[in-house]
Amino acid sequence: MLDSDEDLMSRVREDDQEAFNLLYRRYEARLRSLFVSFQCAFDDARDCVQDTFVRLWLSRSTYQPTGTFAAYLFTIARSCWIDRLRKLHCRPLEAPLGDGDDPGPEESPAGKTARAEWVPEANLMLEYRRWRVRRAVRSIPEPHRAAIEMVHLHGMKYAEAAQRLDVPIGTVKSRIATAVKMLRERLKEELL
């Protein structure tokens, strides 16, 4: 039987190198794919994965299994990516984007460059949140998942979803309300 990630991390807290290696093998490819999805070059993605696991090892004594290990690891990965962007001097725009009528200072060449440099960090945050939402949606029971996907992801009207699911409209509404409660619970850290 395979040890859970949380069990392995508990062993890592006790300086178990083999448990650490198992976690690395489980998550290395997923982390690399995540970094590549943020427009990170392959070599940079590999470096970010290494940085993530170095930080994991260095912070092992403070690990508390209050949530899933994956969420803990991806939080470290997000911090590594943000730190890498800061080293590259990527900064958000100081002024909000205009409404399109007046180009304003953010449309200067320097403003365009700053906005282009900020995109990877914004993409990282957005992709991380999307990943968490997709994972949370996959974790809810099928009837609720189907209803919320049809209405909120595919843009169907309640009546259309009810017809496809062969249930009354009230059932679709109830399933969506229950699904939203479940998603809020699973994503409560994200909502803070």
N, CA and C atoms as a LAMMPS dump frame, in Angstrom:
ITEM: TIMESTEP
0
ITEM: NUMBER OF ATOMS
576
ITEM: BOX BOUNDS ff ff ff
-5.0000000000000000e+02 5.0000000000000000e+02
-5.0000000000000000e+02 5.0000000000000000e+02
-5.0000000000000000e+02 5.0000000000000000e+02
ITEM: ATOMS id mol type element x y z
1 1 1 N 0.84 -1.179 0
2 1 2 C 0 0 0
3 1 3 C 0.884 1.24 0
4 2 1 N 0.512 2.213 -0.821
5 2 2 C 1.284 3.444 -0.921
6 2 3 C 1.018 4.348 0.281
7 3 1 N 2.078 4.969 0.749
8 3 2 C 1.927 5.956 1.821
9 3 3 C 1.28 7.206 1.248
10 4 1 N 0.453 7.865 2.051
11 4 2 C -0.14 9.124 1.611
12 4 3 C 0.951 10.193 1.592
13 5 1 N 0.695 11.259 0.854
14 5 2 C 1.645 12.37 0.807
15 5 3 C 1.887 12.943 2.196
16 6 1 N 0.812 13.045 2.962
17 6 2 C 0.926 13.61 4.306
18 6 3 C 1.784 12.717 5.213
19 7 1 N 1.618 11.39 5.068
20 7 2 C 2.451 10.465 5.845
21 7 3 C 3.92 10.595 5.446
22 8 1 N 4.156 10.684 4.148
23 8 2 C 5.536 10.851 3.685
24 8 3 C 6.133 12.153 4.216
25 9 1 N 5.35 13.21 4.191
26 9 2 C 5.863 14.492 4.662
27 9 3 C 6.119 14.454 6.162
28 10 1 N 5.331 13.721 6.887
29 10 2 C 5.595 13.55 8.322
30 10 3 C 6.933 12.857 8.539
31 11 1 N 7.239 11.898 7.675
32 11 2 C 8.549 11.23 7.751
33 11 3 C 9.669 12.183 7.342
34 12 1 N 9.394 13.037 6.354
35 12 2 C 10.392 14.028 5.93
36 12 3 C 10.714 14.958 7.088
37 13 1 N 9.715 15.296 7.893
38 13 2 C 9.954 16.144 9.074
39 13 3 C 10.999 15.525 9.992
40 14 1 N 11.072 14.208 9.956
41 14 2 C 12.06 13.486 10.779
42 14 3 C 13.336 13.199 9.989
43 15 1 N 13.56 13.956 8.921
44 15 2 C 14.767 13.873 8.08
45 15 3 C 14.876 12.585 7.268
46 16 1 N 13.732 12.002 6.912
47 16 2 C 13.73 10.782 6.112
48 16 3 C 13.935 11.147 4.639
49 17 1 N 15.15 10.906 4.132
50 17 2 C 15.498 11.261 2.757
51 17 3 C 14.726 10.42 1.74
52 18 1 N 14.481 9.168 2.04
53 18 2 C 13.748 8.305 1.106
54 18 3 C 12.307 8.796 0.917
55 19 1 N 11.666 9.223 1.998
56 19 2 C 10.31 9.766 1.894
57 19 3 C 10.321 11.035 1.04
58 20 1 N 11.34 11.857 1.219
59 20 2 C 11.479 13.077 0.425
60 20 3 C 11.637 12.728 -1.063
61 21 1 N 12.458 11.726 -1.351
62 21 2 C 12.656 11.291 -2.737
63 21 3 C 11.351 10.782 -3.364
64 22 1 N 10.546 10.076 -2.576
65 22 2 C 9.254 9.596 -3.072
66 22 3 C 8.336 10.769 -3.421
67 23 1 N 8.298 11.769 -2.549
68 23 2 C 7.484 12.956 -2.838
69 23 3 C 7.993 13.657 -4.092
70 24 1 N 9.299 13.741 -4.224
71 24 2 C 9.875 14.371 -5.41
72 24 3 C 9.423 13.632 -6.668
73 25 1 N 9.518 12.316 -6.654
74 25 2 C 9.12 11.539 -7.833
75 25 3 C 7.629 11.692 -8.133
76 26 1 N 6.808 11.822 -7.092
77 26 2 C 5.371 11.981 -7.302
78 26 3 C 5.014 13.336 -7.916
79 27 1 N 5.741 14.362 -7.555
80 27 2 C 5.325 15.721 -7.915
81 27 3 C 6.223 16.441 -8.91
82 28 1 N 7.374 15.928 -9.213
83 28 2 C 8.315 16.638 -10.087
84 28 3 C 7.706 16.953 -11.445
85 29 1 N 7.094 15.979 -12.088
86 29 2 C 6.536 16.192 -13.427
87 29 3 C 5.354 17.166 -13.388
88 30 1 N 4.506 17.047 -12.361
89 30 2 C 3.361 17.963 -12.257
90 30 3 C 3.818 19.401 -12.049
91 31 1 N 4.822 19.586 -11.19
92 31 2 C 5.334 20.937 -10.961
93 31 3 C 5.993 21.493 -12.227
94 32 1 N 6.768 20.676 -12.883
95 32 2 C 7.418 21.131 -14.122
96 32 3 C 6.37 21.544 -15.156
97 33 1 N 5.333 20.749 -15.29
98 33 2 C 4.246 21.09 -16.218
99 33 3 C 3.561 22.39 -15.81
100 34 1 N 3.377 22.562 -14.52
101 34 2 C 2.768 23.799 -14.039
102 34 3 C 3.619 25.004 -14.426
103 35 1 N 4.915 24.935 -14.173
104 35 2 C 5.788 26.058 -14.488
105 35 3 C 5.852 26.299 -15.998
106 36 1 N 5.884 25.232 -16.785
107 36 2 C 5.893 25.39 -18.242
108 36 3 C 4.596 26.042 -18.704
109 37 1 N 3.476 25.71 -18.058
110 37 2 C 2.193 26.322 -18.439
111 37 3 C 2.166 27.813 -18.158
112 38 1 N 3.09 28.285 -17.328
113 38 2 C 3.192 29.719 -17.042
114 38 3 C 4.217 30.38 -17.948
115 39 1 N 4.402 29.826 -19.145
116 39 2 C 5.332 30.353 -20.136
117 39 3 C 6.767 30.369 -19.613
118 40 1 N 7.11 29.411 -18.837
119 40 2 C 8.455 29.283 -18.289
120 40 3 C 9.236 28.345 -19.219
121 41 1 N 10.44 28.746 -19.609
122 41 2 C 11.287 27.89 -20.439
123 41 3 C 11.577 26.594 -19.688
124 42 1 N 11.855 25.532 -20.438
125 42 2 C 12.055 24.221 -19.813
126 42 3 C 13.14 24.258 -18.74
127 43 1 N 14.279 24.884 -19.027
128 43 2 C 15.362 24.954 -18.035
129 43 3 C 14.94 25.748 -16.806
130 44 1 N 14.22 26.848 -17.037
131 44 2 C 13.733 27.646 -15.914
132 44 3 C 12.71 26.856 -15.093
133 45 1 N 11.852 26.101 -15.771
134 45 2 C 10.859 25.287 -15.074
135 45 3 C 11.556 24.252 -14.195
136 46 1 N 12.601 23.637 -14.737
137 46 2 C 13.36 22.66 -13.953
138 46 3 C 13.992 23.326 -12.729
139 47 1 N 14.524 24.543 -12.92
140 47 2 C 15.107 25.275 -11.792
141 47 3 C 14.052 25.613 -10.743
142 48 1 N 12.865 25.999 -11.207
143 48 2 C 11.787 26.324 -10.271
144 48 3 C 11.36 25.094 -9.473
145 49 1 N 11.325 23.948 -10.131
146 49 2 C 10.988 22.701 -9.423
147 49 3 C 12.041 22.429 -8.353
148 50 1 N 13.312 22.581 -8.721
149 50 2 C 14.385 22.355 -7.751
150 50 3 C 14.269 23.323 -6.573
151 51 1 N 14.013 24.603 -6.88
152 51 2 C 13.844 25.602 -5.815
153 51 3 C 12.69 25.229 -4.894
154 52 1 N 11.601 24.752 -5.485
155 52 2 C 10.435 24.363 -4.691
156 52 3 C 10.789 23.247 -3.715
157 53 1 N 11.502 22.236 -4.201
158 53 2 C 11.84 21.115 -3.321
159 53 3 C 12.928 21.481 -2.305
160 54 1 N 13.804 22.383 -2.674
161 54 2 C 14.784 22.868 -1.69
162 54 3 C 14.046 23.561 -0.554
163 55 1 N 13.097 24.423 -0.901
164 55 2 C 12.32 25.123 0.133
165 55 3 C 11.501 24.154 0.968
166 56 1 N 10.958 23.134 0.309
167 56 2 C 10.199 22.126 1.045
168 56 3 C 11.098 21.458 2.076
169 57 1 N 12.292 21.07 1.665
170 57 2 C 13.218 20.418 2.588
171 57 3 C 13.602 21.356 3.733
172 58 1 N 13.882 22.606 3.402
173 58 2 C 14.303 23.563 4.422
174 58 3 C 13.182 23.904 5.404
175 59 1 N 11.947 23.802 4.948
176 59 2 C 10.814 24.14 5.828
177 59 3 C 10.161 22.902 6.441
178 60 1 N 10.78 21.761 6.284
179 60 2 C 10.16 20.502 6.718
180 60 3 C 9.783 20.49 8.193
181 61 1 N 10.575 21.135 9.044
182 61 2 C 10.299 21.085 10.481
183 61 3 C 9.057 21.896 10.86
184 62 1 N 8.62 22.798 9.997
185 62 2 C 7.445 23.61 10.308
186 62 3 C 6.172 23.073 9.662
187 63 1 N 6.281 22.009 8.881
188 63 2 C 5.105 21.457 8.199
189 63 3 C 4.078 20.96 9.211
190 64 1 N 2.821 21.378 8.981
191 64 2 C 1.693 20.905 9.775
192 64 3 C 0.64 20.376 8.806
193 65 1 N 0.204 19.134 8.955
194 65 2 C -0.763 18.562 8.009
195 65 3 C -2.185 19.084 8.215
196 66 1 N -2.369 20.404 8.072
197 66 2 C -3.699 20.992 8.258
198 66 3 C -4.53 20.943 6.984
199 67 1 N -3.885 20.806 5.846
200 67 2 C -4.575 20.693 4.561
201 67 3 C -3.893 19.601 3.766
202 68 1 N -4.162 19.577 2.478
203 68 2 C -3.515 18.558 1.66
204 68 3 C -2.06 18.939 1.418
205 69 1 N -1.244 17.942 1.261
206 69 2 C 0.167 18.186 0.973
207 69 3 C 0.32 18.893 -0.364
208 70 1 N -0.492 18.513 -1.347
209 70 2 C -0.395 19.139 -2.676
210 70 3 C -0.611 20.646 -2.584
211 71 1 N -1.603 21.069 -1.801
212 71 2 C -1.848 22.512 -1.645
213 71 3 C -0.634 23.184 -1.002
214 72 1 N -0.047 22.534 -0.025
215 72 2 C 1.138 23.059 0.652
216 72 3 C 2.296 23.196 -0.348
217 73 1 N 2.517 22.164 -1.13
218 73 2 C 3.617 22.171 -2.096
219 73 3 C 3.385 23.215 -3.189
220 74 1 N 2.157 23.325 -3.688
221 74 2 C 1.881 24.301 -4.737
222 74 3 C 1.952 25.736 -4.209
223 75 1 N 1.709 25.932 -2.927
224 75 2 C 1.903 27.253 -2.331
225 75 3 C 3.388 27.606 -2.33
226 76 1 N 4.225 26.641 -2.007
227 76 2 C 5.674 26.865 -2.059
228 76 3 C 6.094 27.154 -3.5
229 77 1 N 5.556 26.393 -4.444
230 77 2 C 5.891 26.597 -5.862
231 77 3 C 5.495 27.998 -6.307
232 78 1 N 4.326 28.437 -5.907
233 78 2 C 3.869 29.782 -6.267
234 78 3 C 4.84 30.831 -5.714
235 79 1 N 5.27 30.658 -4.487
236 79 2 C 6.229 31.596 -3.893
237 79 3 C 7.552 31.594 -4.653
238 80 1 N 7.996 30.428 -5.062
239 80 2 C 9.241 30.342 -5.84
240 80 3 C 9.111 31.105 -7.144
241 81 1 N 7.987 30.932 -7.824
242 81 2 C 7.772 31.61 -9.099
243 81 3 C 7.717 33.122 -8.904
244 82 1 N 7.009 33.568 -7.884
245 82 2 C 6.916 35.009 -7.617
246 82 3 C 8.291 35.573 -7.292
247 83 1 N 9.065 34.86 -6.482
248 83 2 C 10.419 35.326 -6.157
249 83 3 C 11.292 35.403 -7.412
250 84 1 N 11.141 34.441 -8.291
251 84 2 C 11.911 34.454 -9.543
252 84 3 C 11.539 35.681 -10.371
253 85 1 N 10.257 35.995 -10.43
254 85 2 C 9.816 37.177 -11.168
255 85 3 C 10.372 38.459 -10.541
256 86 1 N 10.395 38.498 -9.238
257 86 2 C 10.941 39.678 -8.556
258 86 3 C 12.424 39.844 -8.862
259 87 1 N 13.141 38.745 -8.924
260 87 2 C 14.565 38.824 -9.269
261 87 3 C 14.758 39.376 -10.672
262 88 1 N 13.78 39.111 -11.538
263 88 2 C 13.842 39.627 -12.908
264 88 3 C 13.289 41.049 -12.989
265 89 1 N 12.956 41.614 -11.833
266 89 2 C 12.446 42.987 -11.726
267 89 3 C 11.108 43.173 -12.428
268 90 1 N 10.248 42.187 -12.356
269 90 2 C 8.912 42.311 -12.916
270 90 3 C 8.024 42.951 -11.861
271 91 1 N 7.324 43.993 -12.222
272 91 2 C 6.478 44.716 -11.281
273 91 3 C 5.115 44.973 -11.915
274 92 1 N 4.072 45.037 -11.077
275 92 2 C 2.762 45.412 -11.615
276 92 3 C 2.751 46.884 -11.961
277 93 1 N 1.798 47.265 -12.785
278 93 2 C 1.647 48.672 -13.128
279 93 3 C 1.225 49.462 -11.901
280 94 1 N 1.732 50.684 -11.785
281 94 2 C 1.337 51.542 -10.676
282 94 3 C -0.082 52.071 -10.884
283 95 1 N -0.388 52.494 -12.123
284 95 2 C -1.698 53.078 -12.411
285 95 3 C -2.61 52.015 -12.995
286 96 1 N -3.911 52.09 -12.695
287 96 2 C -4.828 51.128 -13.312
288 96 3 C -4.924 51.393 -14.802
289 97 1 N -5.281 50.36 -15.541
290 97 2 C -5.432 50.508 -16.982
291 97 3 C -6.593 51.425 -17.282
292 98 1 N -6.437 52.246 -18.319
293 98 2 C -7.479 53.193 -18.705
294 98 3 C -8.652 52.488 -19.35
295 99 1 N -9.679 53.29 -19.689
296 99 2 C -10.873 52.706 -20.287
297 99 3 C -10.795 52.637 -21.806
298 100 1 N -9.665 53.06 -22.386
299 100 2 C -9.492 52.945 -23.822
300 100 3 C -9.608 54.283 -24.533
301 101 1 N -10.266 55.278 -23.924
302 101 2 C -10.407 56.577 -24.569
303 101 3 C -9.102 57.362 -24.54
304 102 1 N -8.447 57.406 -23.392
305 102 2 C -7.209 58.149 -23.228
306 102 3 C -6.109 57.144 -22.953
307 103 1 N -5.109 57.019 -23.84
308 103 2 C -4.082 56.009 -23.632
309 103 3 C -3.374 56.158 -22.298
310 104 1 N -3.132 57.367 -21.831
311 104 2 C -2.511 57.585 -20.53
312 104 3 C -1.09 57.08 -20.488
313 105 1 N -0.434 57.251 -19.336
314 105 2 C 0.975 56.888 -19.216
315 105 3 C 1.237 55.402 -19.351
316 106 1 N 0.246 54.557 -19.025
317 106 2 C 0.499 53.126 -19.109
318 106 3 C 0.622 52.643 -20.541
319 107 1 N 0.254 53.468 -21.518
320 107 2 C 0.38 53.074 -22.906
321 107 3 C 1.706 53.513 -23.524
322 108 1 N 2.544 54.152 -22.729
323 108 2 C 3.872 54.491 -23.219
324 108 3 C 4.642 53.205 -23.426
325 109 1 N 5.737 53.217 -24.192
326 109 2 C 6.521 51.991 -24.362
327 109 3 C 6.942 51.388 -23.026
328 110 1 N 7.307 52.236 -22.057
329 110 2 C 7.703 51.705 -20.742
330 110 3 C 6.516 51.044 -20.061
331 111 1 N 5.312 51.654 -20.201
332 111 2 C 4.111 51.076 -19.6
333 111 3 C 3.766 49.731 -20.209
334 112 1 N 3.903 49.632 -21.539
335 112 2 C 3.625 48.361 -22.22
336 112 3 C 4.61 47.288 -21.77
337 113 1 N 5.876 47.668 -21.607
338 113 2 C 6.879 46.705 -21.154
339 113 3 C 6.56 46.229 -19.748
340 114 1 N 6.212 47.176 -18.859
341 114 2 C 5.896 46.796 -17.48
342 114 3 C 4.712 45.847 -17.446
343 115 1 N 3.668 46.143 -18.272
344 115 2 C 2.497 45.278 -18.285
345 115 3 C 2.868 43.9 -18.823
346 116 1 N 3.694 43.844 -19.853
347 116 2 C 4.106 42.554 -20.424
348 116 3 C 4.907 41.755 -19.408
349 117 1 N 5.739 42.425 -18.602
350 117 2 C 6.531 41.716 -17.602
351 117 3 C 5.662 41.196 -16.468
352 118 1 N 4.555 41.862 -16.182
353 118 2 C 3.692 41.461 -15.081
354 118 3 C 2.838 40.251 -15.448
355 119 1 N 2.612 40.022 -16.728
356 119 2 C 1.718 38.961 -17.179
357 119 3 C 2.083 37.591 -16.609
358 120 1 N 3.349 37.144 -16.589
359 120 2 C 3.616 35.809 -16.059
360 120 3 C 3.167 35.627 -14.614
361 121 1 N 3.385 36.611 -13.742
362 121 2 C 2.964 36.469 -12.353
363 121 3 C 1.443 36.429 -12.264
364 122 1 N 0.784 37.295 -13.023
365 122 2 C -0.677 37.281 -13.025
366 122 3 C -1.185 35.951 -13.565
367 123 1 N -0.555 35.447 -14.61
368 123 2 C -0.941 34.147 -15.169
369 123 3 C -0.733 33.035 -14.152
370 124 1 N 0.366 33.1 -13.416
371 124 2 C 0.634 32.081 -12.401
372 124 3 C -0.487 32.046 -11.376
373 125 1 N -0.848 33.213 -10.875
374 125 2 C -1.896 33.275 -9.865
375 125 3 C -3.225 32.776 -10.44
376 126 1 N -3.536 33.212 -11.651
377 126 2 C -4.777 32.802 -12.286
378 126 3 C -4.793 31.301 -12.537
379 127 1 N -3.716 30.747 -13.065
380 127 2 C -3.659 29.313 -13.342
381 127 3 C -3.715 28.491 -12.058
382 128 1 N -3.055 28.975 -11.016
383 128 2 C -3.093 28.269 -9.73
384 128 3 C -4.527 28.213 -9.202
385 129 1 N -5.23 29.34 -9.275
386 129 2 C -6.62 29.362 -8.81
387 129 3 C -7.498 28.475 -9.68
388 130 1 N -7.297 28.506 -10.987
389 130 2 C -8.069 27.634 -11.875
390 130 3 C -7.817 26.167 -11.554
391 131 1 N -6.572 25.83 -11.295
392 131 2 C -6.221 24.454 -10.951
393 131 3 C -6.947 24.043 -9.676
394 132 1 N -6.955 24.936 -8.671
395 132 2 C -7.64 24.626 -7.414
396 132 3 C -9.138 24.461 -7.634
397 133 1 N -9.732 25.305 -8.456
398 133 2 C -11.168 25.211 -8.716
399 133 3 C -11.475 23.922 -9.465
400 134 1 N -10.675 23.61 -10.501
401 134 2 C -10.909 22.362 -11.254
402 134 3 C -10.805 21.152 -10.325
403 135 1 N -9.804 21.155 -9.467
404 135 2 C -9.626 20.045 -8.528
405 135 3 C -10.808 19.959 -7.568
406 136 1 N -11.279 21.105 -7.067
407 136 2 C -12.42 21.119 -6.159
408 136 3 C -13.681 20.639 -6.865
409 137 1 N -13.889 21.074 -8.106
410 137 2 C -15.069 20.652 -8.855
411 137 3 C -15.031 19.136 -9.072
412 138 1 N -13.859 18.601 -9.389
413 138 2 C -13.751 17.141 -9.596
414 138 3 C -14.031 16.364 -8.313
415 139 1 N -13.872 17.004 -7.163
416 139 2 C -14.026 16.288 -5.895
417 139 3 C -15.473 16.212 -5.407
418 140 1 N -16.39 16.955 -6.014
419 140 2 C -17.779 16.91 -5.539
420 140 3 C -18.527 15.78 -6.243
421 141 1 N -19.585 15.278 -5.626
422 141 2 C -20.329 14.153 -6.214
423 141 3 C -20.843 14.464 -7.622
424 142 1 N -20.908 13.435 -8.435
425 142 2 C -21.249 13.56 -9.848
426 142 3 C -22.536 14.332 -10.135
427 143 1 N -23.652 14.06 -9.461
428 143 2 C -24.872 14.808 -9.811
429 143 3 C -24.704 16.323 -9.625
430 144 1 N -24.012 16.716 -8.568
431 144 2 C -23.785 18.13 -8.292
432 144 3 C -22.777 18.712 -9.279
433 145 1 N -21.746 17.935 -9.559
434 145 2 C -20.713 18.384 -10.503
435 145 3 C -21.321 18.595 -11.886
436 146 1 N -22.141 17.657 -12.333
437 146 2 C -22.745 17.778 -13.662
438 146 3 C -23.606 19.033 -13.75
439 147 1 N -24.397 19.297 -12.721
440 147 2 C -25.276 20.47 -12.74
441 147 3 C -24.473 21.764 -12.782
442 148 1 N -23.47 21.87 -11.944
443 148 2 C -22.701 23.123 -11.903
444 148 3 C -21.867 23.31 -13.165
445 149 1 N -21.349 22.229 -13.717
446 149 2 C -20.582 22.341 -14.964
447 149 3 C -21.476 22.787 -16.124
448 150 1 N -22.66 22.201 -16.208
449 150 2 C -23.554 22.56 -17.308
450 150 3 C -23.957 24.037 -17.256
451 151 1 N -24.326 24.508 -16.067
452 151 2 C -24.833 25.872 -15.941
453 151 3 C -23.704 26.896 -15.903
454 152 1 N -22.696 26.658 -15.071
455 152 2 C -21.665 27.678 -14.872
456 152 3 C -20.481 27.572 -15.827
457 153 1 N -20.147 26.389 -16.273
458 153 2 C -19.014 26.252 -17.175
459 153 3 C -19.431 26.254 -18.641
460 154 1 N -20.599 25.666 -18.925
461 154 2 C -21.027 25.57 -20.316
462 154 3 C -22.113 26.584 -20.669
463 155 1 N -22.552 27.367 -19.683
464 155 2 C -23.498 28.445 -19.941
465 155 3 C -24.917 28.018 -20.268
466 156 1 N -25.282 26.81 -19.879
467 156 2 C -26.659 26.368 -20.143
468 156 3 C -27.621 27.071 -19.194
469 157 1 N -28.844 27.213 -19.634
470 157 2 C -29.911 27.714 -18.767
471 157 3 C -30.342 26.549 -17.875
472 158 1 N -30.964 26.893 -16.729
473 158 2 C -31.402 25.853 -15.802
474 158 3 C -32.317 24.838 -16.498
475 159 1 N -33.227 25.337 -17.314
476 159 2 C -34.175 24.447 -17.994
477 159 3 C -33.455 23.479 -18.928
478 160 1 N -32.452 23.997 -19.627
479 160 2 C -31.68 23.159 -20.554
480 160 3 C -30.914 22.072 -19.784
481 161 1 N -30.299 22.469 -18.663
482 161 2 C -29.568 21.494 -17.841
483 161 3 C -30.53 20.462 -17.265
484 162 1 N -31.707 20.912 -16.826
485 162 2 C -32.697 19.987 -16.272
486 162 3 C -33.124 18.96 -17.313
487 163 1 N -33.312 19.432 -18.541
488 163 2 C -33.705 18.525 -19.62
489 163 3 C -32.596 17.505 -19.889
490 164 1 N -31.35 17.97 -19.963
491 164 2 C -30.23 17.052 -20.221
492 164 3 C -30.059 16.033 -19.101
493 165 1 N -30.259 16.503 -17.859
494 165 2 C -30.08 15.61 -16.705
495 165 3 C -31.334 14.79 -16.414
496 166 1 N -32.433 15.133 -17.093
497 166 2 C -33.715 14.457 -16.896
498 166 3 C -34.185 14.561 -15.448
499 167 1 N -34.112 15.799 -14.915
500 167 2 C -34.575 16.092 -13.552
501 167 3 C -35.335 17.419 -13.593
502 168 1 N -36.154 17.71 -12.576
503 168 2 C -36.852 18.999 -12.531
504 168 3 C -35.861 20.167 -12.366
505 169 1 N -36.275 21.362 -12.784
506 169 2 C -35.437 22.557 -12.656
507 169 3 C -35.059 22.793 -11.199
508 170 1 N -35.989 22.57 -10.293
509 170 2 C -35.712 22.754 -8.863
510 170 3 C -34.573 21.862 -8.385
511 171 1 N -34.481 20.672 -8.93
512 171 2 C -33.392 19.76 -8.567
513 171 3 C -32.057 20.309 -9.048
514 172 1 N -32.045 20.86 -10.254
515 172 2 C -30.818 21.46 -10.782
516 172 3 C -30.386 22.611 -9.877
517 173 1 N -31.339 23.479 -9.509
518 173 2 C -31.021 24.621 -8.632
519 173 3 C -30.508 24.137 -7.282
520 174 1 N -31.145 23.131 -6.747
521 174 2 C -30.728 22.585 -5.448
522 174 3 C -29.327 21.987 -5.522
523 175 1 N -29.068 21.24 -6.593
524 175 2 C -27.746 20.629 -6.757
525 175 3 C -26.661 21.7 -6.901
526 176 1 N -26.979 22.751 -7.633
527 176 2 C -25.998 23.836 -7.8
528 176 3 C -25.752 24.531 -6.471
529 177 1 N -26.819 24.793 -5.714
530 177 2 C -26.651 25.44 -4.405
531 177 3 C -25.784 24.575 -3.489
532 178 1 N -26.033 23.27 -3.496
533 178 2 C -25.232 22.354 -2.677
534 178 3 C -23.794 22.314 -3.179
535 179 1 N -23.624 22.283 -4.496
536 179 2 C -22.272 22.264 -5.081
537 179 3 C -21.501 23.521 -4.698
538 180 1 N -22.161 24.666 -4.73
539 180 2 C -21.5 25.928 -4.363
540 180 3 C -21.048 25.874 -2.904
541 181 1 N -21.887 25.339 -2.025
542 181 2 C -21.498 25.207 -0.609
543 181 3 C -20.276 24.3 -0.475
544 182 1 N -20.289 23.184 -1.197
545 182 2 C -19.148 22.261 -1.137
546 182 3 C -17.888 22.934 -1.667
547 183 1 N -18.019 23.656 -2.766
548 183 2 C -16.854 24.33 -3.351
549 183 3 C -16.329 25.415 -2.425
550 184 1 N -17.226 26.149 -1.798
551 184 2 C -16.773 27.174 -0.842
552 184 3 C -15.962 26.542 0.277
553 185 1 N -16.433 25.42 0.779
554 185 2 C -15.72 24.733 1.86
555 185 3 C -14.343 24.27 1.391
556 186 1 N -14.28 23.688 0.199
557 186 2 C -13.013 23.192 -0.32
558 186 3 C -12.067 24.32 -0.69
559 187 1 N -12.607 25.462 -1.046
560 187 2 C -11.779 26.588 -1.492
561 187 3 C -11.716 27.72 -0.478
562 188 1 N -12.074 27.46 0.778
563 188 2 C -12.148 28.544 1.749
564 188 3 C -10.82 29.286 1.89
565 189 1 N -9.696 28.608 1.772
566 189 2 C -8.4 29.273 1.829
567 189 3 C -8.275 30.273 0.682
568 190 1 N -8.813 29.942 -0.49
569 190 2 C -8.734 30.802 -1.655
570 190 3 C -9.596 32.044 -1.505
571 191 1 N -10.662 31.93 -0.707
572 191 2 C -11.581 33.037 -0.565
573 191 3 C -11.134 34.056 0.472
574 192 1 N -10.129 33.72 1.265
575 192 2 C -9.65 34.648 2.298
576 192 3 C -8.942 35.832 1.71
